[in-house]
Amino acid sequence: MPERVTIYRAAWVLPVAAEPLRDGAVMVGRDGRIAAVGPRLALEAPEDAEIVELGEAALMPGLVNVHAHPELSLFRGALEDLRFRDWILRLVGAKRTALRDEDYDVAARWSLVECLRAGITTVAATESSAASFGALREAGMRGVVYREVFGPDPAIAGESMADLRRSVERMRRDETELVRIGVSPHAPYTVSDRLFTACAEYARADALPMAVHAAESIPERDLVTRGEGDFAPGLRARSIETPVRGASTMEMLDRLGVLDARPLLIHCVLVEYDDLVRMADHGCAVAHCPVANARLGHGIAPYAEMREAGISVGLGTDSVGSNNRQDLLEEARIASLLHRGRVARYDVLSPTDLLRLATIDGARALGVDDRVGTLEPGKDADLCAVALAAPHVRPVHDPAAAVFHAARGTDVTLTTVKGRVLFANGVVQTLDEAALAEAVMDPAARVREALG
């Protein structure tokens, strides 16, 4: 919590819930919540208040990354130009042969250094190690960690669920106001129908957030709808049958009761009208990862159609193994360009839309929009400031356009969560960046060796 009332002043304040303020200010109380938002000269400062002048910058809500794999930061640039099945097999193989449990702790913290430097205050981490659970708490960030469960063989569904329950129950004892635990049956090509149903029943019974990789790729669709495709031979080689499981991934997840748990559906590149209706009717949200979707050759998700169907959509970076960056400002800009190109329209995902997508829409997708995502009195002071003075940004005619079409994650100068300063003056305050930079060297070398 802040030790005293703090007033942040900036050339621009972007409240999201209201129009941009020129020469605005945000007052943060000792409870870590926003006390007031308004013009610089209109906010009266208590005598002992700290005044922070951010200068030529845009002060806005902290960015919400609705899908990431912080445990995979060691794979940045290591899995280039691969067919999706090969990408997965090489990733899994290197994890098994090269990495130890403690390596994931280092990797997750290294990812969060990058996030804090890029103004990301909330991270939804989907992981097999769940290393981000401790990393987020240490970093002082907000987030949910979806503990992954795997098992394409229905015969081991009971064993997989027992392991998941033990892990989640142990971790729930350490949940905080800022960091929660959830579950994630990974994807249709790694999870049997029986395991999907059991995990969904567990999530509903125990009020656990759930996330699922769904409708991501053609190989996944082929496996679900035809029992064929790139994933089928490998499963059959393990004596796992590959029957037709549904008319689409969403139809299958609906039949299995997964959509009843209102999961965060990750990717959703290959969805049709009936799928969107199912998703909307069940109140599911979507994690949209445009860069990873494009980079892996999966395609462009129908963002406009999702929004027209009333589905909450947030923005995610996915892992750096499939993106190389955790920069939501860049992610938003690329989203706008891709979707304008896809539908041949100039007015898709305007700068104001991108501001919402990276903040309140992401918060809504994760169910934390009552606490963060806009600058309003009573909400937690999760903030980020983006410098607007660099040559690649100036002149500034529209602050939202400057932030999302000109600035970069490296232009972020301040990141706070519930009023606590986590990044300022070029320094991450809660994680030892220099020590982590050294610590990632050895496991990264092992990954490189394993991948050949």
GUVEX-462459 format. One record per residue (C-alpha): residue in three letters; x, y, z. Coordinates in Angstrom, 1 decimal. Each point is the difference from the previous one (the first is absolute). Layout:
N
['ALA', [X, Y, Z]],
...
END
This chain:
452
['MET', [0.0, 0.0, 0.0]],
['PRO', [1.2, 3.6, -0.6]],
['GLU', [1.3, 1.7, 3.1]],
['ARG', [-1.8, 3.2, -0.8]],
['VAL', [-2.4, 1.6, -2.4]],
['THR', [1.6, 0.2, -3.5]],
['ILE', [-1.1, 2.3, -2.9]],
['TYR', [1.3, -0.9, -3.4]],
['ARG', [-0.1, 2.8, -2.5]],
['ALA', [0.4, -0.5, -3.8]],
['ALA', [-0.5, 1.8, -3.3]],
['TRP', [-2.8, -2.5, -0.7]],
['VAL', [-2.2, -2.2, 2.2]],
['LEU', [-1.9, -2.7, -1.7]],
['PRO', [-2.7, -1.2, 2.4]],
['VAL', [-1.7, -2.4, -2.5]],
['ALA', [-3.3, 0.6, 1.8]],
['ALA', [0.1, 3.7, -1.1]],
['GLU', [1.5, 2.2, -2.7]],
['PRO', [3.8, 0.6, 0.1]],
['LEU', [1.1, 2.8, 2.3]],
['ARG', [2.6, 2.5, -1.2]],
['ASP', [2.3, 1.0, 2.9]],
['GLY', [-1.7, -2.5, 2.3]],
['ALA', [0.7, -1.6, 3.3]],
['VAL', [-0.9, -3.1, 2.0]],
['MET', [0.0, -0.1, 3.8]],
['VAL', [0.8, -3.3, 1.7]],
['GLY', [-0.9, -0.5, 3.7]],
['ARG', [1.9, -1.8, 2.7]],
['ASP', [-2.3, -3.0, -0.6]],
['GLY', [1.4, -0.4, -3.5]],
['ARG', [-3.2, 1.1, -1.7]],
['ILE', [-0.7, 2.8, -2.3]],
['ALA', [-1.4, 3.0, 2.0]],
['ALA', [-0.6, 2.4, -2.8]],
['VAL', [0.6, 0.6, -3.7]],
['GLY', [-0.2, 3.4, -1.6]],
['PRO', [1.8, 3.0, -1.4]],
['ARG', [3.4, 0.7, 1.6]],
['LEU', [-1.1, 3.4, 1.5]],
['ALA', [-3.3, -1.3, 1.3]],
['LEU', [1.4, -2.7, 2.3]],
['GLU', [0.9, 1.4, 3.4]],
['ALA', [2.9, -1.8, 1.6]],
['PRO', [0.2, -0.8, 3.7]],
['GLU', [2.9, 1.7, 1.7]],
['ASP', [2.0, -3.2, 0.3]],
['ALA', [-0.8, -1.3, -3.5]],
['GLU', [2.8, -1.1, -2.3]],
['ILE', [-0.2, 1.7, -3.4]],
['VAL', [1.4, -2.0, -2.9]],
['GLU', [0.5, 1.9, -3.3]],
['LEU', [-0.1, -2.4, -2.9]],
['GLY', [0.5, 2.8, -2.6]],
['GLU', [-0.8, -0.6, -3.6]],
['ALA', [-1.7, -3.4, 0.6]],
['ALA', [-3.3, -1.8, -0.2]],
['LEU', [-1.2, -1.4, 3.4]],
['MET', [-2.4, -2.8, -0.4]],
['PRO', [-1.2, -3.2, 1.6]],
['GLY', [2.5, -2.8, 0.2]],
['LEU', [0.0, -2.4, -2.9]],
['VAL', [-1.7, -3.4, 0.3]],
['ASN', [1.6, -3.0, -1.7]],
['VAL', [-2.7, -2.6, -0.1]],
['HIS', [2.2, -2.8, -1.3]],
['ALA', [3.7, -0.7, 0.6]],
['HIS', [2.3, -2.9, 0.9]],
['PRO', [2.6, 1.7, 2.2]],
['GLU', [1.7, -3.3, 0.7]],
['LEU', [1.1, -0.2, -3.7]],
['SER', [2.1, 3.1, -0.2]],
['LEU', [3.1, -2.2, -0.6]],
['PHE', [-1.4, -0.9, -3.4]],
['ARG', [0.0, 3.5, -1.5]],
['GLY', [1.3, -0.3, -3.6]],
['ALA', [0.7, -3.8, 0.4]],
['LEU', [-3.1, -1.4, -1.9]],
['GLU', [0.0, 1.9, -3.2]],
['ASP', [-1.8, -0.9, -3.2]],
['LEU', [-1.4, -3.4, 1.0]],
['ARG', [-3.2, -1.8, -0.8]],
['PHE', [-2.3, 0.2, 3.0]],
['ARG', [0.3, -3.7, 1.0]],
['ASP', [3.8, 0.2, -0.3]],
['TRP', [0.0, 3.2, 2.0]],
['ILE', [-1.8, -1.7, 2.8]],
['LEU', [2.1, -3.2, -0.1]],
['ARG', [3.3, 1.9, 0.0]],
['LEU', [-1.2, 2.2, 2.9]],
['VAL', [-1.2, -3.0, 2.1]],
['GLY', [3.1, -2.0, -0.8]],
['ALA', [2.4, 2.8, 1.1]],
['LYS', [-2.0, 0.6, 3.2]],
['ARG', [0.3, -3.6, 0.9]],
['THR', [3.7, -0.5, -0.8]],
['ALA', [1.5, 3.4, 0.8]],
['LEU', [-2.0, 1.7, 2.8]],
['ARG', [-0.3, -0.4, 3.7]],
['ASP', [-2.7, 1.2, 2.4]],
['GLU', [2.0, 3.0, 1.2]],
['ASP', [0.6, 1.1, -3.6]],
['TYR', [-3.7, 0.8, -0.4]],
['ASP', [0.1, 2.2, 3.0]],
['VAL', [2.8, 2.0, -1.6]],
['ALA', [-1.7, 0.1, -3.3]],
['ALA', [-3.3, 1.2, 1.4]],
['ARG', [1.7, 2.9, 1.9]],
['TRP', [2.0, 0.9, -3.1]],
['SER', [-3.3, 0.3, -1.9]],
['LEU', [-1.5, 2.2, 2.6]],
['VAL', [3.0, 2.4, -0.2]],
['GLU', [-0.9, 0.4, -3.6]],
['CYS', [-3.7, 0.5, 0.8]],
['LEU', [0.6, 2.6, 2.6]],
['ARG', [2.3, 2.0, -2.3]],
['ALA', [-2.8, -0.1, -2.6]],
['GLY', [-2.7, 1.3, 2.3]],
['ILE', [-1.8, -3.3, 0.5]],
['THR', [-1.5, -0.2, 3.5]],
['THR', [-2.2, -3.1, -0.3]],
['VAL', [1.0, -3.3, -1.5]],
['ALA', [-2.1, -3.1, -0.7]],
['ALA', [2.7, -2.8, 0.0]],
['THR', [-0.8, -3.4, -1.4]],
['GLU', [2.7, -2.5, 1.1]],
['SER', [0.9, -3.6, 0.8]],
['SER', [2.4, 1.0, 2.7]],
['ALA', [-2.1, 2.9, 1.4]],
['ALA', [3.3, 1.8, 0.8]],
['SER', [-1.8, 3.3, -0.6]],
['PHE', [-2.0, -0.5, 3.2]],
['GLY', [3.0, 0.9, 2.1]],
['ALA', [1.5, 2.3, -2.5]],
['LEU', [-3.1, 2.3, -0.2]],
['ARG', [-0.2, 0.2, 3.8]],
['GLU', [3.7, 0.9, 0.2]],
['ALA', [-0.2, 2.6, -2.7]],
['GLY', [-3.1, 1.6, 1.6]],
['MET', [-2.1, -0.5, -3.1]],
['ARG', [-3.6, -1.0, -0.5]],
['GLY', [-0.9, -3.2, -1.8]],
['VAL', [-1.6, -3.4, -0.3]],
['VAL', [2.1, -3.2, -0.5]],
['TYR', [-1.8, -2.7, -1.9]],
['ARG', [1.6, -3.3, 1.0]],
['GLU', [0.1, -2.2, -3.1]],
['VAL', [-1.1, -3.6, -0.1]],
['PHE', [0.8, -2.5, -2.8]],
['GLY', [-1.2, -3.4, -0.9]],
['PRO', [-1.1, -1.1, -3.5]],
['ASP', [-0.5, -3.5, 1.2]],
['PRO', [-3.4, -0.3, 1.7]],
['ALA', [1.4, -2.9, 2.1]],
['ILE', [2.1, 2.4, 2.0]],
['ALA', [-2.6, 2.7, 0.5]],
['GLY', [-0.5, -0.9, 3.7]],
['GLU', [3.7, 0.1, 0.7]],
['SER', [0.4, 3.3, -1.8]],
['MET', [-2.9, 1.5, 2.0]],
['ALA', [1.4, -1.3, 3.3]],
['ASP', [3.4, 1.7, -0.7]],
['LEU', [-1.8, 3.3, -1.0]],
['ARG', [-2.1, 0.0, 3.1]],
['ARG', [3.0, -0.5, 2.3]],
['SER', [1.9, 2.8, -1.7]],
['VAL', [-2.9, 2.5, 0.0]],
['GLU', [-1.1, -0.7, 3.5]],
['ARG', [3.6, 0.6, 1.2]],
['MET', [0.3, 3.2, -2.0]],
['ARG', [-3.4, 1.4, 1.0]],
['ARG', [1.3, 0.3, 3.6]],
['ASP', [2.4, 2.7, -1.3]],
['GLU', [-2.4, 2.0, -2.1]],
['THR', [0.0, 3.7, 0.6]],
['GLU', [-2.2, 2.9, -0.8]],
['LEU', [2.0, 0.5, -3.1]],
['VAL', [0.9, -3.5, -1.2]],
['ARG', [-2.4, -2.8, -0.5]],
['ILE', [0.2, -3.6, -1.2]],
['GLY', [-2.0, -1.6, -2.8]],
['VAL', [0.1, -3.1, -2.1]],
['SER', [0.6, -0.7, -3.7]],
['PRO', [-0.7, -3.2, -1.8]],
['HIS', [2.5, 0.8, -2.7]],
['ALA', [-1.4, -0.6, -3.4]],
['PRO', [-2.1, -2.6, -2.0]],
['TYR', [3.2, -1.7, -1.3]],
['THR', [1.4, -0.5, 3.5]],
['VAL', [-3.2, -0.6, 2.1]],
['SER', [-2.6, -2.8, -0.3]],
['ASP', [-3.7, 0.5, 0.1]],
['ARG', [-0.1, -1.7, 3.4]],
['LEU', [2.7, 2.4, 1.4]],
['PHE', [-1.7, 3.0, -1.5]],
['THR', [-3.3, -0.9, 1.8]],
['ALA', [1.7, -0.8, 3.3]],
['CYS', [2.0, 3.3, 0.0]],
['ALA', [-3.1, 2.1, -0.9]],
['GLU', [-2.0, -1.7, 2.9]],
['TYR', [2.9, 0.8, 2.4]],
['ALA', [0.2, 3.6, -1.2]],
['ARG', [-3.8, 0.6, 0.5]],
['ALA', [-0.1, -1.8, 3.3]],
['ASP', [2.9, 1.9, 1.5]],
['ALA', [-0.6, 3.4, -1.7]],
['LEU', [3.3, -0.2, -1.8]],
['PRO', [0.8, 2.1, -3.1]],
['MET', [0.6, -2.1, -3.1]],
['ALA', [1.9, 0.6, -3.2]],
['VAL', [0.2, -2.3, -3.1]],
['HIS', [2.0, 0.3, -3.2]],
['ALA', [-2.8, -0.4, -2.6]],
['ALA', [-0.7, 0.3, -3.7]],
['GLU', [3.7, 1.0, -0.5]],
['SER', [1.1, -1.9, -3.1]],
['ILE', [-0.9, -2.2, -2.9]],
['PRO', [1.8, -3.1, 1.5]],
['GLU', [-2.2, 0.4, 3.1]],
['ARG', [-3.2, 0.4, -2.1]],
['ASP', [0.9, -3.1, -2.1]],
['LEU', [0.5, -2.1, 3.1]],
['VAL', [-3.3, 1.1, 1.6]],
['THR', [-2.2, -0.1, -3.1]],
['ARG', [1.6, -2.9, -2.0]],
['GLY', [2.3, -1.9, 2.4]],
['GLU', [2.8, 0.8, -2.4]],
['GLY', [2.7, 2.6, -0.7]],
['ASP', [3.5, 0.6, 1.4]],
['PHE', [-0.8, -1.0, 3.5]],
['ALA', [-1.7, -3.3, -0.7]],
['PRO', [3.0, -2.2, -0.9]],
['GLY', [1.8, 0.8, 3.1]],
['LEU', [-3.0, -0.8, 2.2]],
['ARG', [-0.7, -3.3, -1.8]],
['ALA', [3.7, -0.9, 0.5]],
['ARG', [-0.7, 0.2, 3.7]],
['SER', [-3.1, -2.2, -0.4]],
['ILE', [-2.3, 2.9, 0.5]],
['GLU', [-3.1, -0.1, -2.2]],
['THR', [-0.9, 3.1, -2.1]],
['PRO', [-3.7, -0.1, -0.6]],
['VAL', [-2.1, 2.9, -1.3]],
['ARG', [-0.7, 2.1, 3.0]],
['GLY', [-2.3, 2.8, -1.2]],
['ALA', [-1.0, 2.1, -2.9]],
['SER', [2.4, 2.7, 1.3]],
['THR', [2.1, 0.5, 3.1]],
['MET', [-2.7, 2.3, 1.5]],
['GLU', [-2.7, -2.6, -0.6]],
['MET', [2.2, -2.6, 1.7]],
['LEU', [0.7, 2.2, 3.0]],
['ASP', [-3.7, 0.8, 0.3]],
['ARG', [-0.9, -3.6, -0.1]],
['LEU', [2.6, -0.8, 2.7]],
['GLY', [-1.2, 2.7, 2.4]],
['VAL', [3.2, 2.0, -0.4]],
['LEU', [-1.8, 3.2, -1.2]],
['ASP', [-2.3, -0.2, 3.1]],
['ALA', [3.1, 1.0, 2.0]],
['ARG', [0.2, 3.2, -2.0]],
['PRO', [3.6, -0.5, -0.9]],
['LEU', [2.4, 2.5, -1.5]],
['LEU', [0.4, -1.4, -3.5]],
['ILE', [3.5, 0.6, -1.3]],
['HIS', [0.5, 0.8, -3.8]],
['CYS', [-3.4, -0.9, -1.6]],
['VAL', [1.4, 0.5, -3.5]],
['LEU', [-2.3, -2.6, -1.7]],
['VAL', [-3.5, 0.7, 1.3]],
['GLU', [-3.2, 0.2, -2.0]],
['TYR', [-3.3, 1.7, 0.7]],
['ASP', [-1.4, -3.0, 2.0]],
['ASP', [3.2, 0.0, 2.1]],
['LEU', [-0.3, 3.7, 0.8]],
['VAL', [-3.6, -0.5, 1.1]],
['ARG', [1.0, -2.8, 2.4]],
['MET', [2.9, 2.1, 1.4]],
['ALA', [-2.3, 3.1, 0.5]],
['ASP', [-2.9, -2.0, 1.5]],
['HIS', [2.4, -1.6, 2.6]],
['GLY', [1.6, 3.3, 0.9]],
['CYS', [3.5, -1.1, -1.1]],
['ALA', [2.8, 2.5, -0.6]],
['VAL', [2.7, -0.1, -2.6]],
['ALA', [3.8, 0.6, 0.3]],
['HIS', [0.9, 1.4, -3.4]],
['CYS', [3.7, -0.5, -0.9]],
['PRO', [0.4, 1.5, -3.5]],
['VAL', [3.8, -0.1, -0.3]],
['ALA', [0.3, -3.7, 1.1]],
['ASN', [-2.9, -1.0, -2.2]],
['ALA', [1.6, 1.6, -3.0]],
['ARG', [3.6, -1.0, 0.8]],
['LEU', [-1.0, -3.7, 0.3]],
['GLY', [-2.0, 0.2, -3.2]],
['HIS', [-3.4, -0.7, 1.6]],
['GLY', [-1.8, 3.1, -1.4]],
['ILE', [-1.8, 3.0, 1.2]],
['ALA', [-2.8, -0.5, 2.6]],
['PRO', [-3.4, 1.6, -0.8]],
['TYR', [0.3, 2.8, 2.6]],
['ALA', [-2.8, 2.2, -1.5]],
['GLU', [-2.4, -2.9, -0.1]],
['MET', [0.8, -1.0, 3.6]],
['ARG', [-0.7, 3.5, 1.2]],
['GLU', [-3.2, 0.2, -2.0]],
['ALA', [-1.1, -3.2, 1.7]],
['GLY', [0.5, 1.6, 3.4]],
['ILE', [3.0, -2.0, 1.0]],
['SER', [2.6, 1.6, 2.3]],
['VAL', [3.4, 0.1, -1.7]],
['GLY', [3.3, 0.8, 1.6]],
['LEU', [3.5, 0.3, -1.5]],
['GLY', [2.8, -2.5, 0.7]],
['THR', [3.6, -0.4, -1.1]],
['ASP', [0.2, -3.8, 0.4]],
['SER', [3.5, -1.3, 0.7]],
['VAL', [3.2, 1.6, -1.2]],
['GLY', [0.6, -3.4, -1.7]],
['SER', [-2.9, 0.8, -2.4]],
['ASN', [0.3, 3.8, 0.0]],
['ASN', [3.4, 1.1, 1.2]],
['ARG', [-1.4, 3.0, 1.9]],
['GLN', [-2.3, 0.9, 2.8]],
['ASP', [-0.8, 3.5, -1.3]],
['LEU', [-3.8, 0.7, 0.2]],
['LEU', [0.4, 3.3, -1.7]],
['GLU', [1.5, -1.8, -3.0]],
['GLU', [-2.5, -2.8, 0.2]],
['ALA', [-2.9, 2.5, -0.1]],
['ARG', [1.5, 1.9, -3.0]],
['ILE', [0.5, -3.3, -1.9]],
['ALA', [-3.6, -1.1, 0.9]],
['SER', [-1.3, 3.2, -1.5]],
['LEU', [2.0, -0.4, -3.2]],
['LEU', [-0.9, -3.7, -0.5]],
['HIS', [-3.7, 0.5, 0.6]],
['ARG', [-0.2, 3.0, -2.3]],
['GLY', [1.7, -2.0, -2.7]],
['ARG', [-2.2, -3.1, 0.7]],
['VAL', [-3.3, 1.9, -0.5]],
['ALA', [1.3, 2.7, -2.3]],
['ARG', [-1.3, 2.8, 2.3]],
['TYR', [1.8, 3.1, 1.3]],
['ASP', [-2.1, 0.4, 3.2]],
['VAL', [0.6, -3.4, 1.7]],
['LEU', [1.8, 0.2, 3.4]],
['SER', [0.5, 3.8, 0.3]],
['PRO', [2.5, 1.3, 2.5]],
['THR', [-2.8, 0.4, 2.5]],
['ASP', [-1.0, -3.6, -0.6]],
['LEU', [3.6, -1.1, 0.5]],
['LEU', [0.2, 1.9, 3.3]],
['ARG', [-3.1, -1.9, 1.2]],
['LEU', [1.3, -3.3, -1.4]],
['ALA', [3.2, 0.2, 1.9]],
['THR', [-1.6, 1.1, 3.3]],
['ILE', [-3.6, -0.3, 0.9]],
['ASP', [-0.9, -2.7, -2.6]],
['GLY', [2.8, -2.1, 1.3]],
['ALA', [-1.0, 0.6, 3.6]],
['ARG', [-3.6, -1.0, -0.9]],
['ALA', [1.2, -3.2, -1.7]],
['LEU', [1.8, -1.0, 3.3]],
['GLY', [-2.9, 1.2, 2.2]],
['VAL', [2.0, 2.7, 1.8]],
['ASP', [-1.7, 3.0, -1.7]],
['ASP', [-1.5, 1.1, 3.3]],
['ARG', [3.6, 0.6, 1.3]],
['VAL', [2.0, 1.1, -3.0]],
['GLY', [-0.1, 1.0, -3.7]],
['THR', [-1.1, 3.6, 0.4]],
['LEU', [1.1, 3.0, 1.9]],
['GLU', [-2.9, 0.7, 2.3]],
['PRO', [-0.2, 0.9, 3.7]],
['GLY', [-0.3, -3.2, 2.1]],
['LYS', [1.9, -2.2, -2.4]],
['ASP', [3.4, -1.4, 0.8]],
['ALA', [2.9, 2.2, -1.2]],
['ASP', [1.4, -2.3, -2.7]],
['LEU', [1.6, 2.5, -2.2]],
['CYS', [2.5, 0.4, -2.8]],
['ALA', [1.6, 3.1, -1.6]],
['VAL', [1.2, 0.1, -3.6]],
['ALA', [2.5, 2.7, -1.0]],
['LEU', [-1.1, 2.0, -3.0]],
['ALA', [3.1, 2.2, -0.5]],
['ALA', [2.1, -2.3, -2.3]],
['PRO', [0.5, 0.8, -3.7]],
['HIS', [-2.0, -3.1, -1.0]],
['VAL', [-3.0, 1.3, 2.0]],
['ARG', [-0.1, 3.7, -0.5]],
['PRO', [-2.0, 2.1, -0.9]],
['VAL', [-3.0, -1.2, 2.0]],
['HIS', [-3.4, 0.8, -1.5]],
['ASP', [-2.0, -2.8, 1.5]],
['PRO', [1.5, -1.5, 3.2]],
['ALA', [-1.5, -3.5, -0.5]],
['ALA', [1.3, -0.1, -3.6]],
['ALA', [3.4, 1.1, 1.2]],
['VAL', [0.1, -2.8, 2.7]],
['PHE', [-1.3, -2.8, -2.2]],
['HIS', [1.3, 0.9, -3.5]],
['ALA', [3.3, 1.7, 0.8]],
['ALA', [1.2, -0.8, 3.5]],
['ARG', [1.6, -3.3, 1.0]],
['GLY', [0.1, -2.0, 3.2]],
['THR', [3.5, 1.4, 0.5]],
['ASP', [-1.6, 3.5, 0.3]],
['VAL', [-1.7, -1.0, 3.3]],
['THR', [1.5, 2.0, 2.9]],
['LEU', [-2.2, -1.1, 3.0]],
['THR', [-1.9, -3.1, 1.0]],
['THR', [-2.0, -0.3, 3.3]],
['VAL', [-2.3, -2.6, 1.5]],
['LYS', [-2.5, 1.1, 2.7]],
['GLY', [2.1, 3.1, 0.4]],
['ARG', [3.3, -1.8, 0.5]],
['VAL', [2.7, 1.1, -2.4]],
['LEU', [1.4, -3.1, -1.7]],
['PHE', [1.9, 1.7, -2.8]],
['ALA', [1.3, 3.6, -0.1]],
['ASN', [3.1, 1.9, -1.1]],
['GLY', [1.1, -2.9, -2.2]],
['VAL', [0.1, -2.4, 2.9]],
['VAL', [-2.2, -3.0, 0.9]],
['GLN', [-0.5, 0.5, 3.7]],
['THR', [-1.1, -3.4, 1.1]],
['LEU', [2.1, -2.5, -2.0]],
['ASP', [3.8, -0.1, -0.3]],
['GLU', [0.4, 0.5, -3.7]],
['ALA', [3.7, -0.3, -0.1]],
['ALA', [0.0, -3.2, 2.0]],
['LEU', [-2.7, -1.5, -2.2]],
['ALA', [1.8, 1.0, -3.1]],
['GLU', [3.0, -2.1, 1.2]],
['ALA', [-2.2, -2.9, 1.3]],
['VAL', [-1.7, -0.6, -3.4]],
['MET', [3.3, -0.6, -1.8]],
['ASP', [0.6, -3.6, 1.1]],
['PRO', [-3.5, -1.4, -0.6]],
['ALA', [-0.2, 1.9, -3.3]],
['ALA', [3.2, -1.7, -1.1]],
['ARG', [-1.4, -3.4, 0.9]],
['VAL', [-3.1, 0.8, -2.0]],
['ARG', [2.2, 1.0, -3.0]],
['GLU', [1.9, -3.2, 0.3]],
['ALA', [-3.1, -2.1, 0.3]],
['LEU', [-1.5, 1.5, -3.1]],
['GLY', [3.2, -0.5, -2.0]],
END
